[in-house]
């Protein structure tokens, strides 16, 4: 059996992931090394895993990947025939509990409950993945004497910012209500970053911090994230109806660009220095994302409408409004990373890959 990634993945998915392996990353650092990644069933982790395996196929990098997952059945379905590879090891376990795995040279902590559904229905589990989970990962990295450990944080650490600017830089910090369960994710991410820096101080560890913007890509039709709902509408050939004016302005970044950025930060970033991950060509309002989703497939003749006719008017920003969730990515750009996939192209890929996943069910 041919166990090369290209023969095991659908051509469309392979084509989507491969550019990550061609990115300007210090790949030689990973040669003959072991990389441990949590949240192995997440779509960011999946792209990272596949990119490293493809790198092995093309460049004989001899990277061994260990992926920690909570659900083995889901992992078996997600990774499929890739499980035949000797350079991939799937370990079933809960990041919130101590785990024993062989040592790794590089560690990526990507396990997280990033959906609003979990914030509302499992706030304890959500914050615990960023408290107990991060502590367990850092202990593992310490015992492994890992060369570098990456904490995948979030733009949500900023809270509500009023900085008088049009974007948020890494030095900005806004308000979070620490007594609201709704901030289980954001507050947990703040604590995870602090904990990582504590380990760096006390144990001399090399801790990298990434703060991604809103990551988008293929998604399940029941995904409650707003961008995923728009992707689902297009997949189902449904018109998009907004229940608000969709004025919220956000930074989006396609999954492949985010994956490349995470590896860039892991290998080239400075310890305990956070890096925003954002694509300036994908800074858009919610209504703008919906409009782009409709316009990306003109042959489907879909339309965008508003439940409340008054919301159709283009919103006007107020100087009294908080700084929008637009991330300033200058620091990461200075490392040599540049986003490649603009919003329209990213939406097209997301829709086609979502359709592909549905066909494979």
Secondary structure, DSSP 8 states (H G I E B T S, - for coil): ----HHHHS-HHHHHHHHHHHTSS--GGGGTT-EEEEE-TTSHHHHHHHHHHHHHHHHH----EEEEEES-HHHHHHHHGGGGG-TTEEEEE--TTS-------SEEEE-----SHHHHHH-HHHHHHHHHHHHHHHHHHHHHHT-SEEEEE--GGGG-B---SSSSB-TT---B--TT-GGGHHHHHHHHHHHHHHHHHHHH---EEEEEE-EEE----TT--SHHHHHHHHHHTT--EEESS----EEEEEEHHHHHHHHHHHHHHS-TT-EEEE--GGGEEEHHHHHHHHHHTTGGG---EEESSGGGGS-----TTS---B-B--HHHHTTT------HHHHHHHHHHHHHHHHHT-
